């Protein structure tokens, strides 16, 4: 069977300028002399791969690695400087939702306009119109000019149009990073439905868990070149390893030079948090844990005078903003009658059962009624979790559990 998408030795290069004035100077010189600047930036360089019909194919990489450029080449928005790209079948691209919308037209008019841009006839758009509106949940606003839409409404309509084109190849670039949780789940279910129908999907996302669940093969782009290719699990493992090395270096820098910024710190400073430190089981400072490790945090304070019945609280967020937990000493009944001018409180977890990823720690101290913040540090302290107690990959936390088989003649042996 022929490949649905086949990229061979694709290279794309852009001109790169270090200074605004230099950019203007080069532009004028090129117009007058028809000369090209010497400095070039390779957005993609010698990238080759193929995608089979019915396959869900993942593309991962950091921002600026060339992912979006590659998708624009596949969808025909851009052309490579060298190499060739062969695409067979109707393509629907979820690159920039709502691209091509006209703000003065109503939702209905934009459905027909956008559908036409995607290659549908007026009769095809009319036959799918009710489903587009139903999926977007915008029936009450479909005849309103979309310049009055919120960004979420705009995104819903764009996704709904693209997903109802019924393409042979669906190209998705980070569109699931926007929208509320319910709509994200709805979009993922529709993508899975496409997968069950044997459609070809090219999926770009920073959510490695979703990429691993959906895709059978993947490539990792790094600085415009293919750093790894093969099974999604293998590519994800290599990519995570590199990201962990990069993140470790960044976290070390953050902890050496952390400055509390105004939007992430507030309070009267009647009690001031002067230091937040992470410790491992051996009592050494760290910012890196394995799943299942003991987790100990020391929060040091100073105060101008004795403070009655303060409440200390902490919070842990995943790097995508998901709130993991947020206990405080009032919940647990661990409120001191008063605290002096300086001291420290420890927050300890026997087994940190978070799955691998980057997390952010918050620390705060309030009055007893939790109405007056003395000092609140919101997600100012990053730390990392790497694989440890389990090889589990999906979700947020590791929940220790057992599996047990039963058969007609009693327990089933496990090898």
Beta strands, then each sheet from edge to edge (+ up, - down):
strand 1: 5-15
strand 2: 40-51
strand 3: 56-60
strand 4: 82-87
strand 5: 91-94
strand 6: 169-173
strand 7: 200-204
strand 8: 217-222
strand 9: 225-231
strand 10: 265-266
strand 11: 271-279
strand 12: 288-290
strand 13: 295-303
strand 14: 307-308
strand 15: 311-318
strand 16: 323-325
strand 17: 338-339
strand 18: 342-349
strand 19: 357-366
strand 20: 373-386
strand 21: 406-407
strand 22: 410-411
sheet 1: 2+ 1- 4+
sheet 2: 5+ 6+ 7+ 3+ 8+ 9-
sheet 3: 10+ 20- 12-
sheet 4: 10+ 20- 19+ 15- 16+
sheet 5: 11+ 13- 18+
sheet 6: 14+ 17-
sheet 7: 21+ 22-
end
